[in-house]
Amino acid sequence: MAAELVIDGIQIKAGSTHEIHLPVAKLYNDTDISIPIYVNRAKKQGPTFFICAAIHGDELNGIEIIRRLIKKRNFKLLKGTLIAVPMVNVHGVLNQSRYMPDRRDLNRCFPGTAKGSMAGRVAHKFFSEIVMKCDYGIDLHTGAIHRGNLPQIRADLSDQETLDLARAFNVPVLLDSDLRDGSLRQVARENDVRILVYEAGEALRFDELSIRAGLKGVLNVMSFLGMRKTRQLKVTTDPFIATKSIWLRATASGIVNNRYGLGMHVKKGDVLAEIGDSFGEVLDKVIVHIDGVIIGMQNIPLVQEGDAMFHIAHFTDASEVAENIEQLQDDLFVD
């Protein structure tokens, strides 16, 4: 942890807490748009850790995770620095849109440039002022609109330190995910910042299971890094790494009758859904060709041919993964 931390020209001393509004752009009516940032520094040196949400402006679960983290009763930082950014793509949140106003995906524009497109400028500001000053981070995401994701961690699991963080987060499913050009995770890794991507829930909706699992996971990682003091709790879910994953797509256009849901164990040959016409006739069936667990699926009961319907992750023992997912649900909703 650096002895001195400066964000947007503001010096943040050890042992202090700050709320900062990082200016990034203006609206047509000359209204300033700024990224809200919460900084909590312990007196004792330790890792600098960021958590961010709403890089895609319609992905809202992460905003609530960060709100609950900041307001958590008796939350005390033992060492290091926490930087929490509940909304990166403020334009997108205002418009309930995944994208920036220039129709670019902010998570394909990193590291950005101070003189580029609007998305590139926001990416550059966030990356240079926040990410580059950190050792670790968690980027909070959801599924797309009308598409839900089971709570899962995606990361470069070939890196041992990242794998250790992913296991510490403690959700049942870990997905070894390739780095995508222009993504926050890619440029952070190139600059020796380890990042986890947490995927859970659906765009434009709060999902309580996803929020609780995400908050608990963030706290678990902070405990693993020694940033907060916590009692040793029994680990009730042992994460499993997916060896591969596939998307099943609609082979016809029509009305969907799903037979399976998120987190369920499926076997090769299972019929996951039927696609029918408006008169009740079955046009086609969606059949899975590998054993696995459903980690993502479309929620709207209407499809066009070619639409992605089910995201299936393959594990060595998929039935055990499904049991751990049920255990996670039970644990998070115990009063």
C-alpha positions as CSV (number, residue, x, y, z in Angstrom):
1,M,0.0,0.0,0.0
2,A,1.4,3.4,-1.0
3,A,2.0,5.8,1.9
4,E,0.3,8.4,-0.3
5,L,-2.9,7.8,-2.3
6,V,-4.0,10.6,-4.7
7,I,-7.3,10.4,-6.7
8,D,-8.2,13.3,-8.9
9,G,-5.7,15.5,-7.1
10,I,-7.2,14.7,-3.7
11,Q,-4.7,13.3,-1.2
12,I,-6.2,10.5,0.9
13,K,-4.2,9.8,4.1
14,A,-4.0,6.5,6.0
15,G,-6.8,6.1,8.6
16,S,-9.3,8.3,6.7
17,T,-12.4,7.8,4.6
18,H,-13.4,9.9,1.6
19,E,-16.3,10.1,-0.9
20,I,-15.0,11.5,-4.2
21,H,-16.9,12.4,-7.4
22,L,-14.5,11.9,-10.3
23,P,-15.5,14.1,-13.3
24,V,-15.6,12.3,-16.6
25,A,-18.0,14.3,-19.0
26,K,-20.8,16.7,-19.4
27,L,-24.4,16.3,-20.6
28,Y,-25.8,18.5,-23.4
29,N,-27.3,20.9,-20.7
30,D,-23.8,21.4,-19.2
31,T,-24.5,19.1,-16.3
32,D,-21.4,17.4,-15.0
33,I,-21.2,13.6,-15.0
34,S,-18.9,12.1,-12.4
35,I,-18.1,8.6,-11.1
36,P,-18.9,8.2,-7.4
37,I,-15.9,6.7,-5.5
38,Y,-15.7,5.6,-1.8
39,V,-12.3,5.2,-0.3
40,N,-11.5,3.7,3.1
41,R,-7.9,3.6,4.2
42,A,-6.7,1.7,7.3
43,K,-3.9,3.1,9.4
44,K,-1.9,-0.1,8.9
45,Q,-0.3,-0.8,5.5
46,G,-1.7,-3.6,3.3
47,P,-3.2,-4.3,-0.1
48,T,-5.0,-1.7,-2.2
49,F,-8.2,-3.4,-3.3
50,F,-11.0,-2.0,-5.6
51,I,-14.5,-3.2,-6.3
52,C,-16.5,-1.8,-9.1
53,A,-20.0,-2.2,-10.6
54,A,-22.0,-1.1,-13.6
55,I,-19.3,-1.0,-16.2
56,H,-22.4,-2.1,-18.2
57,G,-25.0,0.5,-17.1
58,D,-27.9,-1.9,-17.0
59,E,-26.2,-4.4,-14.6
60,L,-27.5,-3.3,-11.2
61,N,-26.8,-6.1,-8.7
62,G,-23.2,-4.9,-8.2
63,I,-24.4,-1.4,-7.2
64,E,-26.4,-2.9,-4.4
65,I,-23.6,-5.2,-3.3
66,I,-21.3,-2.1,-2.9
67,R,-24.0,-0.1,-1.1
68,R,-24.4,-2.9,1.4
69,L,-20.7,-3.3,1.8
70,I,-20.2,0.4,2.6
71,K,-23.1,0.5,5.0
72,K,-22.4,-2.9,6.6
73,R,-22.6,-2.6,10.4
74,N,-19.4,-3.1,12.3
75,F,-17.4,-3.2,9.1
76,K,-13.8,-2.3,10.0
77,L,-10.7,-2.3,7.8
78,L,-7.8,-3.9,9.5
79,K,-5.2,-2.9,7.0
80,G,-4.8,-1.7,3.4
81,T,-7.1,0.4,1.3
82,L,-10.6,-0.3,-0.1
83,I,-11.8,1.7,-3.2
84,A,-15.4,1.1,-4.0
85,V,-16.9,2.3,-7.3
86,P,-20.7,1.6,-7.4
87,M,-21.2,3.1,-10.9
88,V,-18.5,3.2,-13.6
89,N,-20.7,3.8,-16.6
90,V,-22.9,6.5,-15.1
91,H,-24.3,7.4,-18.5
92,G,-25.5,3.9,-18.9
93,V,-27.1,3.8,-15.5
94,L,-29.0,7.0,-16.2
95,N,-30.3,5.6,-19.5
96,Q,-30.7,2.0,-18.2
97,S,-28.4,0.9,-21.0
98,R,-25.5,-1.5,-21.3
99,Y,-23.6,0.9,-23.5
100,M,-22.1,4.4,-23.5
101,P,-23.9,7.2,-25.4
102,D,-21.6,6.6,-28.3
103,R,-22.9,3.0,-28.5
104,R,-19.6,1.5,-27.4
105,D,-19.2,-1.2,-24.9
106,L,-17.1,0.3,-22.1
107,N,-15.6,-3.1,-21.3
108,R,-14.0,-3.3,-24.7
109,C,-12.4,0.2,-24.6
110,F,-9.7,-0.3,-21.9
111,P,-7.2,1.2,-21.3
112,G,-8.7,4.0,-23.2
113,T,-7.2,7.4,-24.0
114,A,-7.7,10.9,-22.8
115,K,-8.3,12.1,-26.4
116,G,-10.4,9.3,-27.8
117,S,-14.1,8.5,-28.0
118,M,-16.3,9.2,-25.0
119,A,-16.1,5.5,-23.9
120,G,-12.3,5.6,-24.4
121,R,-12.1,8.7,-22.2
122,V,-14.2,7.2,-19.4
123,A,-12.1,4.0,-19.6
124,H,-8.9,6.0,-19.4
125,K,-10.0,8.1,-16.4
126,F,-11.2,5.1,-14.4
127,F,-8.2,2.9,-15.3
128,S,-5.6,5.5,-14.6
129,E,-7.1,7.1,-11.5
130,I,-8.3,3.8,-9.8
131,V,-7.2,0.5,-11.3
132,M,-3.5,1.3,-11.8
133,K,-3.3,2.3,-8.1
134,C,-4.5,-1.1,-6.9
135,D,-3.1,-4.6,-6.3
136,Y,-6.4,-6.5,-6.6
137,G,-10.0,-6.0,-7.7
138,I,-13.4,-7.5,-8.3
139,D,-15.5,-6.4,-11.3
140,L,-19.2,-7.0,-10.6
141,H,-21.5,-8.0,-13.5
142,T,-24.9,-9.7,-14.3
143,G,-26.3,-11.5,-17.3
144,A,-27.7,-9.5,-20.2
145,I,-31.3,-8.3,-20.4
146,H,-33.8,-11.2,-20.1
147,R,-30.8,-13.5,-19.4
148,G,-29.9,-14.7,-15.9
149,N,-26.5,-16.0,-14.6
150,L,-25.9,-18.3,-11.7
151,P,-23.5,-16.8,-9.2
152,Q,-20.1,-17.6,-10.6
153,I,-16.5,-16.3,-10.8
154,R,-14.7,-15.9,-14.2
155,A,-11.0,-15.4,-14.2
156,D,-7.7,-16.4,-15.6
157,L,-7.3,-19.5,-13.4
158,S,-3.9,-20.4,-14.9
159,D,-2.5,-17.7,-12.6
160,Q,-2.1,-19.3,-9.1
161,E,-2.6,-16.0,-7.2
162,T,-5.9,-15.3,-9.2
163,L,-7.0,-18.9,-8.6
164,D,-6.4,-18.5,-4.8
165,L,-8.6,-15.3,-4.8
166,A,-11.3,-17.1,-6.8
167,R,-11.4,-20.0,-4.4
168,A,-11.5,-17.5,-1.5
169,F,-14.6,-15.8,-3.0
170,N,-16.4,-19.2,-2.4
171,V,-19.1,-19.7,-4.9
172,P,-19.6,-23.2,-6.3
173,V,-18.7,-22.4,-9.9
174,L,-15.4,-21.1,-11.2
175,L,-15.1,-20.5,-15.0
176,D,-11.6,-20.4,-16.5
177,S,-12.3,-17.5,-18.9
178,D,-10.1,-16.2,-21.7
179,L,-9.0,-12.6,-21.6
180,R,-10.9,-10.4,-24.1
181,D,-9.3,-7.6,-26.0
182,G,-10.1,-4.2,-24.5
183,S,-11.6,-5.7,-21.3
184,L,-10.8,-4.3,-17.9
185,R,-9.6,-7.7,-16.9
186,Q,-7.1,-8.0,-19.8
187,V,-5.4,-4.6,-19.3
188,A,-5.4,-5.0,-15.5
189,R,-3.6,-8.4,-15.9
190,E,-1.1,-6.8,-18.3
191,N,-0.3,-4.3,-15.5
192,D,0.0,-6.9,-12.8
193,V,-3.4,-6.2,-11.1
194,R,-5.3,-9.4,-10.3
195,I,-9.0,-9.2,-11.0
196,L,-12.0,-11.5,-10.5
197,V,-15.2,-11.0,-12.5
198,Y,-18.3,-11.9,-10.6
199,E,-21.3,-12.8,-12.8
200,A,-24.8,-13.2,-11.2
201,G,-28.4,-12.4,-11.9
202,E,-30.0,-10.4,-14.7
203,A,-29.7,-6.9,-16.1
204,L,-32.1,-4.2,-14.8
205,R,-33.2,-6.5,-11.9
206,F,-32.1,-7.0,-8.3
207,D,-31.6,-10.7,-7.4
208,E,-31.3,-11.3,-3.7
209,L,-29.4,-14.5,-4.0
210,S,-26.9,-12.9,-6.3
211,I,-26.5,-9.9,-4.1
212,R,-26.0,-11.9,-0.9
213,A,-23.5,-14.3,-2.6
214,G,-21.6,-11.3,-4.1
215,L,-21.4,-9.4,-0.8
216,K,-20.3,-12.5,1.1
217,G,-17.7,-13.3,-1.6
218,V,-16.2,-9.8,-1.5
219,L,-15.9,-10.0,2.3
220,N,-14.3,-13.4,1.9
221,V,-11.7,-12.1,-0.5
222,M,-10.9,-9.1,1.8
223,S,-10.5,-11.6,4.7
224,F,-8.2,-13.8,2.6
225,L,-6.0,-10.7,1.9
226,G,-5.9,-9.9,5.6
227,M,-7.8,-6.6,5.2
228,R,-10.5,-7.4,7.7
229,K,-10.6,-9.4,10.9
230,T,-13.1,-12.3,10.9
231,R,-13.8,-15.5,12.7
232,Q,-12.8,-18.7,11.0
233,L,-16.0,-20.0,9.5
234,K,-16.6,-23.4,8.1
235,V,-16.5,-23.4,4.3
236,T,-19.8,-24.9,3.1
237,T,-19.2,-24.7,-0.6
238,D,-16.1,-26.1,-2.3
239,P,-15.6,-24.3,-5.6
240,F,-15.5,-26.4,-8.8
241,I,-13.6,-25.3,-11.9
242,A,-15.5,-25.8,-15.2
243,T,-13.4,-27.6,-17.7
244,K,-15.4,-26.1,-20.6
245,S,-18.7,-24.4,-21.3
246,I,-21.1,-24.2,-24.3
247,W,-24.2,-22.2,-25.3
248,L,-27.2,-24.1,-26.6
249,R,-29.1,-22.0,-29.2
250,A,-32.7,-22.1,-30.5
251,T,-33.1,-24.2,-33.6
252,A,-36.5,-22.7,-34.3
253,S,-38.5,-19.5,-33.6
254,G,-41.4,-19.7,-31.2
255,I,-42.7,-19.9,-27.6
256,V,-40.5,-21.6,-25.0
257,N,-41.5,-24.1,-22.4
258,N,-38.5,-24.6,-20.1
259,R,-38.0,-27.9,-18.2
260,Y,-34.8,-26.9,-16.4
261,G,-33.6,-23.9,-14.5
262,L,-30.4,-22.2,-13.3
263,G,-28.1,-24.4,-11.2
264,M,-29.7,-27.6,-12.2
265,H,-27.7,-30.7,-13.2
266,V,-28.3,-31.9,-16.8
267,K,-27.2,-35.0,-18.5
268,K,-26.4,-35.7,-22.2
269,G,-29.6,-36.2,-24.1
270,D,-31.8,-34.3,-21.6
271,V,-34.5,-32.1,-23.2
272,L,-34.0,-28.7,-21.6
273,A,-36.9,-27.0,-23.4
274,E,-39.6,-27.3,-26.1
275,I,-40.2,-24.6,-28.7
276,G,-43.7,-24.4,-30.0
277,D,-46.0,-22.3,-32.2
278,S,-48.9,-20.3,-31.2
279,F,-51.3,-23.2,-31.7
280,G,-49.5,-25.5,-29.3
281,E,-47.6,-27.6,-31.7
282,V,-44.0,-28.5,-30.8
283,L,-41.6,-27.2,-33.4
284,D,-38.4,-28.4,-31.9
285,K,-36.7,-29.5,-28.7
286,V,-33.5,-28.1,-27.1
287,I,-31.3,-31.1,-26.2
288,V,-28.1,-30.9,-24.3
289,H,-25.1,-32.9,-25.7
290,I,-22.8,-32.8,-22.6
291,D,-23.3,-33.5,-18.9
292,G,-23.1,-30.3,-16.9
293,V,-24.7,-27.5,-14.9
294,I,-26.8,-24.7,-16.2
295,I,-24.9,-21.5,-15.3
296,G,-26.8,-19.1,-17.5
297,M,-30.1,-19.0,-19.4
298,Q,-32.6,-16.9,-21.2
299,N,-35.6,-15.9,-19.1
300,I,-38.0,-14.5,-21.7
301,P,-40.3,-17.3,-23.1
302,L,-39.9,-16.2,-26.7
303,V,-37.0,-17.0,-29.0
304,Q,-35.9,-16.4,-32.5
305,E,-33.9,-19.1,-34.3
306,G,-30.2,-18.8,-33.2
307,D,-30.9,-17.1,-29.9
308,A,-28.6,-18.3,-27.0
309,M,-30.9,-20.1,-24.5
310,F,-28.8,-22.2,-22.1
311,H,-25.1,-21.8,-20.9
312,I,-23.9,-25.2,-19.8
313,A,-20.7,-25.6,-17.8
314,H,-19.0,-29.1,-17.8
315,F,-17.5,-30.4,-14.6
316,T,-15.8,-33.7,-13.6
317,D,-18.7,-34.3,-11.2
318,A,-21.7,-32.1,-12.2
319,S,-24.0,-33.6,-9.7
320,E,-21.8,-32.6,-6.8
321,V,-21.7,-29.0,-8.1
322,A,-25.5,-28.9,-8.2
323,E,-25.6,-30.1,-4.6
324,N,-23.2,-27.3,-3.6
325,I,-25.3,-24.8,-5.4
326,E,-28.4,-25.9,-3.4
327,Q,-26.2,-25.6,-0.2
328,L,-25.2,-22.1,-1.1
329,Q,-28.9,-21.1,-1.5
330,D,-29.8,-22.6,1.8
331,D,-26.8,-20.9,3.6
332,L,-27.5,-17.4,2.2
333,F,-31.2,-17.4,3.2
334,V,-30.8,-18.7,6.8
335,D,-32.0,-16.0,9.2
